[in-house]
Amino acid sequence: MTPVRLVPRLGRILIVASRHGLFDLVDDARGGRSLRWLRRLLPGPSAAVASQPRGARLALALTQLGPIFVKFGQILSTRRDLLPADIADELTALQDRVAPFPGAVARAAVERELRKPVATLFAAFDETPLASASIAQVHAATLPDGRAVVVKVLRPDIAPRIARDVALLRALADVAARHHPNADKIRPHEVVDEIETTLVNELDLQREGANASLLRRNFAGSDDLKVPEVHWSHSTAGVLTLERVSGIPVDDLAALDAAGIDRRRLAAKGVELFYTQVFRDNFFHADAHAGNIWVDTTRREDPRFIALDFGIMGTLPEADQYWLAENFIALFNQDYRRIAELHVRAGWMPASVRLDELESAVRAVCEPYFTRPLSEISLAEVTVKLFQTARRYQLVLQPQLILLQKTLLNIEGVGRLLDPSIDIWATAKPVLERIWRRRHGPRALLARLRRRVPEWLAAAPDMPTLTHRLLEQATEGRLELRLASDDLKRLAGTARSDRRSAGWRMLGAALVVAAALLWTSAPDTARAGDVPWPAWLALLGATGAFFAALRSTDT
């Protein structure tokens, strides 16, 4: 999009920003003073607007600029590593509600996407929308077999509008990159890239349907979470048809009490669900604010949640999932040294960081919280402050971790809304430890080995050839060894202990492989916990061998 076509839109943004007193937000930036002359030309804020906090004024301005900017604000609210807490809190509360487009347009879009008349596709289709948001709106319908569904339809011409506003944001990012004093930390172009990716993903309703389908499969038969069924025969990239569900919004406390819902039990389930999604399934609902969570009214004593809107889901790389879980466990145990070590070992911080200084900084953040009763401690707040502190030591947070942080804030907020006295720590710790034991216990280890055995067996015939080539290169002098460390004396001192432990490590690896093979090839052998006794013995021997190797290395 050409800069000339962006001028009218930019002019409107400047007017709205001036009317909401937003120039104050850029006064500290290089070049911010040069904007002051605009205040003399543009209308200023009214007394009522000027009296409001800056976060509220920004939220009002984004709402006035339109639904796409509301969506931008919601996405920015996840970046608490960039925004002050007061602004992030206000942006989190932005409501994505806009005027609906005509039902006849929605009907035509459904027929165009599904290539059949609505009368053939549905026994009934209500042109009055149930809800309307910036990306799509939802209509009630009935399938020919009588099942009630909702049909989500993209807004007309939404893709060009998003492209136009993203182009404008890129232009503003260029300005911020040149003039903001913290541009290297904020990385405005990467922020715009993240916003664009999220919006483009939400334009693909088939992706949202796939997210819903996977989440439903993860919680099939669950007493904690209900996920509506996707009707793929009536869904495309532009139309999504879901099972129609009914419930009470999680923030309607009066209705929940009137329905006899056990709110304390429900609050505990919310915390448990977060850790289950993140650490058991590695697939979590990342837009879990009150508007997207309902409560099933048919279950009073053992209530469950109903999840809605699956456009933004989160996953973590396996390594980040491991390091994050270990950090949480260390935090639960108030092991500050381990938190510092984990941040460095995870690669989130440079190895040059002094661990004693980082440990001291972590202690300074956490100790004031642990003087309070555990029921008053906010795990989300502690996590946010830890990340803010670690940024001073060059912490680099990946987008998926930031999304997780925002989800944790949402879940904890819902939990405290339902039960203000909930002890988040007492609820979360046993759930995480139980899931983590299952993920990394002996049975899980053997299961992973069992999956890898076919790969090893397939590669085994090539091993003699590869070994011969390696030895041949070493004999002919074509094998190069490059050392990155100058401390050769230290390496020579540790070589002897390495040789002593090598035999133990090889024995341990052989016993682990033997355990996996025994598990797969001993169906009639006596078992303990679904694992044959010989496999347990081999695994025990492997543990002893690895322990001996560790002791050899230490000495």
N, C-alpha and C positions, 0 to 999 in steps of 0.2 A: 504494500500500500504506500502511495507516494506521500511525502511529508505535507504537501498542500492539502490533501484530503483529510489529514489529521488535525489541521488548524482549527476548524469549528469545534471539534470535540475537545481539543485541548483548551480552547477558550472557555467552554462550559465548565470544564474541570476547575480552571482557575477561579471562575466566579463562585462556584459551589465551595471551593476551599476557602475563599475569602469570607464568604457568608458564615462559615463555621469556624473561623479563627484558626485555620490550620497552618498558616504561615509561621506560627510560633514553633511548630515542630521542626522547621528547617533553619531556624535562626542560628543554630550552633554550627551548621555546616559551612564549609568554604563556599562562597557564592550565595549563601543565604541572605546576606545583607543586600546583595544586588536586587533581591526580590522585594525589598521594602518599598521601593517606589511604586510597585503595583498596588499597594494598599491605598495609595492616594487616588488611584483610578477606579478601583473595584469597590463594590459595596461591602461594608464590614458586618460583623455579626450583630444580631440584636442582643439586647441585655439578657433576655432569657437564655439564648444560646451561649453567650459568653460566660455565663455563670456556671455552666456545666463542665465537668472534668474533660480533659483532652481526649480520653478514650471514647467517651460518649459522643463528643462532637465529631470525631472521625467516623464513628458508626453511623451517625445521622447523615453525614455527607455521602458515605458510600451508598446508603439506602436511597438517597435522592438521585444519585448518578445512575441508578438502575440495577436490574437483577444480576448482570454480569459482574458489576463491581461488588455487589453483596457477596457473590460467590468468591471473588478475589479476597474479600475481607475474611471470609470463613477459612479459606486456605491459609492466609497469612496468620490466622490465629494459632495455627499449628506450629509456627516458627517462634517458639518462646526463647529460642537461642538468639533471636534477633530483636524481638520486641520487648519493651518494658512490660512488666506484669500487668499494670493497670490497663494498658492498651490491649494486650492480648485477651484479658478477661472480657472487655467490652466487645471485641470482635467475635469472641466465642458465642456471645448471646445474639448475634445477628440472625434474624429469621429470614429464611429463603422463601418468602411468599410474595407473589406478584399477581397482577390482574390476569385472569384466564384468557386464552384465545378461544374463538368460537368453536362450539362443539361440532359444527358441520365441517370445519377445517380438520378437526381431529378424526372425524369419520372418514373423510377423504384420504387422510394420511394412512389410516389403518388399511383401507382398501388398496391403496397404492403399494404399501409394503407387503401385504399378505396376498395380493393379486386375486382377491375374491370379494364379492359384495359382503358388506357387514351382515346383511340378513342371512347369508349362508354361513358365515363364520360364527355368529352368535344368535341365540334365541332372543336376547334383548341387549341393547347397548344404550346407556344413558348418556346423552350429549352434554348434560350438566356435569362439570368435573367435580370430583370429590376433593381434589387439592390441585394447586397450581404453583409451580416453582420456576426457577430461572431457566432450567434446562428442559423440563418436560412437565406435563400435567397428567393426572390420573383420572380414568373414567371407570365407573362400575359397569359390569356386563355379566351375562349369563351364557354359559356354553350350551350347545344343543342338548347335552345330556343332563342339564339342570344344575351343574356345578357353578357356584358363584365365583367370579374372578374380578380382578382389577386389571385394566389395560393402561399401561404407561406409554405416552406418545410424546416424541420430541417436539419442541416448539418449532414452528415454521421459520426457516431462514436463520436458525440459531447458529449454525456453523460460520457463516460470513460475519455475523455480529461478534462472535468470539474472536475470529481472526482480526477484525478491525480493532477491538479493544486490546488484544494482546500486542498488536503492532504499536499501539499508543504506549502501552506499558514498557515495551522495549525502548522506545524513545526516551521515556522518563528514566529507565535504568541507565541509559547512556549518560544522562545528566548526573544521576547519583554517583555513577562510577567515576566521573571526573571531579565532582565537587564535595562529596561526602567525606568527612575525615576518617571514617571507619569503613570505607568502601571495600578494602581488602578483606575485612572480616564479614561484612554483610553479603558481599558477592551478589550484587543486584541482578546481574544477568542470569545467574544460576537460580535465583528466586523466581524470576519470570519463566525460566525453562520449567521449573517445577510446577508452577501454576498452569502453564500451557499443557503440560503432560496430564495433569489431573483433569482439566476441563475436556481435553480431547478424549480421554478414557471414558468420561461420563457421557460423551456423545455416542458411544457404542453400547446400546442397551443389551446386545448379545453378550458382551463382556460382563455386564452387571448380572445377567441371568446365570452365567457360568459361575460367578461368585456365589450367588444365592444357592445354586445347586450343590456346590462343594460344601458350603457351610451347613446346608440341610443334611448332607450325607455324614458329615462329622458328628452331628448331634441327632442322628436317627434314633428314635425311641427315647430321647432324653427327657428327664423330669425337670430339667433346668431351662431349656431353650427350645422354642418352636420357631421354625423357619418355613415360610410359605413355599409351596411347590411351584416350580416353573412349568408352564405349559408350552413346550417347545414348538408344538404344531402351530401355535398362534404367536410366535415370537420371531423377530428379526433384529437387525442392528438398529432399526428405527422404532420398533414396537416391542414391548415386553408385557406378556400376560402372566400374571401370578394368581395363585390361590387367594381368595379374599378371606382375610382373617379379621377377627373382632377382639377388642380388648380395651383396656383403660390406659391412657398415656401415663407413663411412670411418674410424671410430676403432678398428676391430679390426686393429691393425697386425700382430699375429702371423698372422692369417688372410691378410692381404694379402701378407705376405712368403712364406707357404707357397704361395700361388697364383702366385708369381713376378711380381707386379705391380710395375712401375717406379714407385715412390712419388715420386721426384724429378720425373719427367715429369708425374705426376698432380697434384702440388702446383702446378707452374707453370700447368697447365691451369685449376686452380681460380681462380687470380688473373686469368687471361685471361678466364674466363667471367664474372667479376664485371663487368669493364669493358665486355665485349661486351653483357651484358644491360642495363646502365645507360645506356651512351652510344651503342650502336648501335640497340637495340630500345626503350629507355626502358620496359622492363617487366622487373622483376627479382624473383627469389625472395627474399622478405624474412624467411623463417624457416629460413635455411640452416644450422641447427645439425647436429651430427654425426648425430642421430637421423633426420634427413630426407634424408640423402645416403648413397647406396650407391655401390659400385664394380662395374662390369660385369666379371665374371671371365672372360669369353670373349676379352678383349683384353689380353694381357700386356704387349707391347712398346709399344703405343699405347693405354693404358687410357682409359676415359671414365667420367664420373659418371652416376648415375641419380638423378633428382630425385623426391622424394615429398612429399606433403602441400602442397597449393596454396591453402590457406585465406588466407594472408597474402602478398599480392604488392604490390610498390611501383611507382609511376610518379612522374615529376617533371614539373612544368610546363616548357615548352620554355625559358623564360627561366632558371629555376633550373638546368636541365640545362646550359645554356651557361655560366652563371657558375661552377657547380661544376667543370666540366671545366677552365675557364680557371684556377681556383684550384689545382687539382691540378697543372696544367702549371707554373704559377708556383712551386708548392712544390717540384716536381722540380728546377726551375732555381734554387732558392734566391733567388728574386726577391721579397724581403719588401715592397718598396714596392708592387709590383703586387698582392700579396695584399691589402694595406690598401686600395688603390684599388678593387679588385674588390668587396670587402665593402661599400663605400659605394655604388658604382655599381649593385650588385645590389639596393639598397634594404634589405639586411639590417640596416644600421646607419644612424643619422641622418646627414644631410649636415653637421651641425654638428661632427662628430667631427674632431679634429685629426689629419691623416694622418701627420704626423711622430711623434706619440705612439703611434698605432696601429702604425705600422711598427716602432717601437722595441720595443713589446710583442711583436709577432710574431717579431722577431729574438731576443728573450730566450727565447722558447719553443723556437725551432727550432735555434739555434746549438749548444746542448749535444748535440743528437742528431747533428748533422753532424760532430762530432768523432769519432764512432764509425765502424767499418766499415759500409758500406751494408747488408751482410747482417744486421747487428744492429739496424737501425732499424725500428721498427714504424710503418708509415704510419698505421694505425688509431689508435695511441696519440698520434701527433703531431696528427692531425686532431681527436681528442677534446680535447686540451689547447688547441688553437687556438680551438675553440668556447668552452671554459671561459674562456679569457682574453678573448675578444671579448665575452662576456656583461657584463664590467665596463664595456664601452663601449656598453651597451644593445642588444646583439645580440638579434634576435628570430628564433628558429629555427622554421620551419614543421614540422609533424609528418612530412611526407614526407622532409625532410632528416634528421630524427632517426632515422627508420626506416632510411634509407640508411646512416647512421653505424653503427647496430647491425649491419647486414648486412656492412659492411666489417670490423667486428671479428670476426664469425663466420667470414667467408671467410679472413681472415688467420690466424685461429686454426687453421682446418682446414689451411691451407697449411703452417704451422710444425709442426703435428702430424705431417703426412706427411713433411716435409723440414725439420728444424730449422735447416738451413744456408741455406734459400732466401733469395735476395736479392729482397725484395718490390719494391724500387725499380727494379732492373734489369729485372724481369719486367713491371712495370706500365707504366713510362714508354713504351716503344715501342708497346705495345698501344694505350694511350690516344691517343698522337700519331697512330698510323696510322688509328684510327677517326675521330679528329677531322678529319684531313685529308680523308678521304672524305666526311664530313658537311658540310664547309665549303669544299671545293675548287671549282675552276671548273666541273667536271662537275655537282657537286651543285647549285651555284648555277643553272646553266642548266636542270637538271631541275626545280627549284622554279619558275623563271620559265616553263618550258614548261607546267607545271600551271596557272599563273595566267593565261596568255594567253587562254584561253576566257572567263574572268571579265572581263578588260579589254575584250575585243572586245564582250562583251555590254553592258558599261557605256558603251562609246564613244559610241553614239547620244545618250545623255543629257548628255554633257559640254558641248556648246555651250549647251544650255538652262541648265544649272547655272552656267556661266561668265557668261552673260547676266544671270542673277538676281543674282549676286554684284556685277557691275559696276553694275547698276541700283541696288542698295542703297547702294553706295559713292557714286554720283552724287547720290542723293536724301538722303544724310546719315543713312541708317538702318543703316549698318554701323558697329558700335562696336568700338573697339580698346582693350582693357584691359591695362595694363602692371602686372605684379606687382612689378617692381623700381623702386626710387627712383633708381637710378643712370642717369638719362637721358643724362648727359654721356657716359658710357661707351658707351651704345647708339648715340649719334650718331657716336662715333668709329669704331665697328665697322660702321656702315651702309654706308660706301663700299666696304669690303672685301667685305661681303656681296653688294653689287650686282655687283662684279667676278666673284665666284665663282658667282653665280647662273647665268650663261650656261654656264659649264663644267659645272655640275651638270645642267642641262637637257640638254646635249649628251651627257653620260655616261649619263643615264637613257634617252635615245632610242637610244643605241647598245646598251644592255643589252636593250631591247625588240627591237631589230633582230636581235641575236644569237639571242634565243629564237625569233623568227619564222623566221630562216634555218635554225635547227635543225629546225623542224617542217615547213618547206616546201621543203627542198632534199635530197630522198632520194637523188638520183643524183650529188651532188657528192662530190669526193674528201674523205676524212675522216681525222682523226687522233684516236685514242682514242674512236671512235664519234661524234665531233663534226665537222660540216663545217668546212672551212678558212675559208669566209667568216664563219661564226659565231665562230671563234677570233679572226679579225682584228677583228670588231666588238667583241668582248669586250676585246681588247687596247686598242683605241681608247677604250673606256669607262673602262678603268683609268687611261689617261693623262689623260682629262678630269677624272676624280675627283681625281687627284693634283694637277692644276693648280688645281682648285677649292680643295683643301686648302691649297695654298701661297698662294693669293690671300687666304684667310681669315686665315692666319697673319701676313701682311704688313699 
